[in-house]
Amino acid sequence: MKTVICYFSGTGNTQKVAEKFAEQLARYGEVVVHSIDLLTLQKKLPDELAQQIETCDLFGLGYPVYAFNAPPIALQFAKKLPHLAKSKRTFVFNTSGEPLKLNNISSIKLYGYLRRRKFDVTNEYHYCMPYNIMFRHSDEMAHKMWETAQKLIPLDASEMMGGAKHLLEKVRFGGTVAWVMRCQQWGGQLNGRMYRVSKDCVHCGKCVNDCPTHNIRITKKGKFRFGGNCLMCMRCAHLCPKNAIRIGLFNKWKVNGPYTFAEPKNDEERQHYNKLLTNAYKTYFDEAEKRIAAANANNEIVE
Ligand SMILES: Cc1cc2nc3c(=O)[nH]c(=O)nc-3n(C[C@H](O)[C@H](O)[C@H](O)COP(=O)(O)O)c2cc1C
């Protein structure tokens, strides 16, 4: 069996999930994983990738949730997918900072693009991963989220390979809510033009090289220019080694510095600065633990 997994990841969370899926699905055959960075800047998908997608048995597409939607880059990528002659089994996975069921509506528009091209979405999975905007999750929370995802993904992969379907429940009027929330996309483009670089910048060029839409450039005079193609993926600001990028109107929500996902060693590191949605997180972890315990009891694979 051949699987192709394509993903967009602004700051690494969705990439971790994509790679874990790849590791698990490799038990069943060949797996190829592609980041979709920069692909939407091209008129069409590279022939080799299009051919891999056309000929694979299982196709997976992953993205982080942005304002209860899939990011524009994921939608544009889906629009560039080939129109297949016969339907192909497809799974969708996404990550988000909070475990609200409302995040399930993020795939509605994407489903439309995929189905029109005969990508038959039979399975969809969501994993809670730490916020890259809004506030910084504690190290303990980040560790717990990733530890949980790492246990759920093998179960989800084996459920899918067993032939079971699994789609996430959408709330009523979800399509309309997602449509309204898509204003974030043009708001993000507008806000992207307001990004600024502080004097702490050491001109390492990381933000310029890493931007998934090549939206940042440095002029001959050494000034930074942010174009109108910002996804607000946070990669530049989150991973800036000098925390030198101001993210326009949302600077108070900036989260700088990658998560280590390591288990915290002392109580100070364990502190939660987030008291938001405590019950929703509890429900997410409780349900995951129940599922993992049941799988353990049935001797299913849990890694
Ligand atoms: C512009 C933007 C909008 C976001 N909107 C949501 C949201 O609606 N719901 C949510 O739970 N998380 C939201 N997040 C958090 C991300 O979905 C989450 O941190 C995700 O795991 C990031 O994945 P990545 O590291 O692969 O980019 C948002 C993040 C960004 C940058």
The ligand as an SDF file (V2000), in Angstrom:
LIG
                    3D

 31 33  0  0  0  0  0  0  0  0999 V2000
   -3.9010   32.7690   12.8210 C   0  0  0  0  0  0  0  0  0  0  0  0
   -4.1570   31.6420   13.7900 C   0  0  0  0  0  0  0  0  0  0  0  0
   -5.4550   31.2910   14.1070 C   0  0  0  0  0  0  0  0  0  0  0  0
   -5.6870   30.2430   15.0030 C   0  0  0  0  0  0  0  0  0  0  0  0
   -6.9750   29.8880   15.2680 N   0  0  0  0  0  0  0  0  0  0  0  0
   -7.2200   28.8620   16.0840 C   0  0  0  0  0  0  0  0  0  0  0  0
   -8.5670   28.4430   16.3330 C   0  0  0  0  0  0  0  0  0  0  0  0
   -9.5260   28.9540   15.7590 O   0  0  0  0  0  0  0  0  0  0  0  0
   -8.7720   27.4440   17.2100 N   0  0  0  0  0  0  0  0  0  0  0  0
   -7.7230   26.8220   17.8540 C   0  0  0  0  0  0  0  0  0  0  0  0
   -7.9710   25.9450   18.6680 O   0  0  0  0  0  0  0  0  0  0  0  0
   -6.4330   27.1700   17.6230 N   0  0  0  0  0  0  0  0  0  0  0  0
   -6.1680   28.1700   16.7500 C   0  0  0  0  0  0  0  0  0  0  0  0
   -4.8600   28.5200   16.4840 N   0  0  0  0  0  0  0  0  0  0  0  0
   -3.7760   27.7480   17.0990 C   0  0  0  0  0  0  0  0  0  0  0  0
   -3.1700   26.7280   16.1450 C   0  0  0  0  0  0  0  0  0  0  0  0
   -4.2000   26.0390   15.4420 O   0  0  0  0  0  0  0  0  0  0  0  0
   -2.3330   25.6790   16.8860 C   0  0  0  0  0  0  0  0  0  0  0  0
   -1.3680   26.2730   17.6950 O   0  0  0  0  0  0  0  0  0  0  0  0
   -1.6950   24.7250   15.8960 C   0  0  0  0  0  0  0  0  0  0  0  0
   -1.3070   23.5530   16.5640 O   0  0  0  0  0  0  0  0  0  0  0  0
   -0.4810   25.3030   15.2010 C   0  0  0  0  0  0  0  0  0  0  0  0
    0.0280   24.3280   14.3170 O   0  0  0  0  0  0  0  0  0  0  0  0
    1.3870   24.4610   13.5170 P   0  0  0  0  0  0  0  0  0  0  0  0
    2.5060   24.5050   14.5480 O   0  0  0  0  0  0  0  0  0  0  0  0
    1.4570   23.2420   12.6910 O   0  0  0  0  0  0  0  0  0  0  0  0
    1.3290   25.7080   12.7310 O   0  0  0  0  0  0  0  0  0  0  0  0
   -4.6010   29.5460   15.6020 C   0  0  0  0  0  0  0  0  0  0  0  0
   -3.2940   29.9040   15.2530 C   0  0  0  0  0  0  0  0  0  0  0  0
   -3.0740   30.9350   14.3650 C   0  0  0  0  0  0  0  0  0  0  0  0
   -1.6470   31.2850   14.0130 C   0  0  0  0  0  0  0  0  0  0  0  0
  1  2  1  0
  2  3  1  0
  2 30  2  0
  3  4  2  0
  4  5  1  0
  4 28  1  0
  5  6  2  0
  6  7  1  0
  6 13  1  0
  7  8  2  0
  7  9  1  0
  9 10  1  0
 10 11  2  0
 10 12  1  0
 12 13  2  0
 13 14  1  0
 14 15  1  0
 14 28  1  0
 15 16  1  0
 16 17  1  0
 16 18  1  0
 18 19  1  0
 18 20  1  0
 20 21  1  0
 20 22  1  0
 22 23  1  0
 23 24  1  0
 24 25  2  0
 24 26  1  0
 24 27  1  0
 28 29  2  0
 29 30  1  0
 30 31  1  0
M  END
$$$$
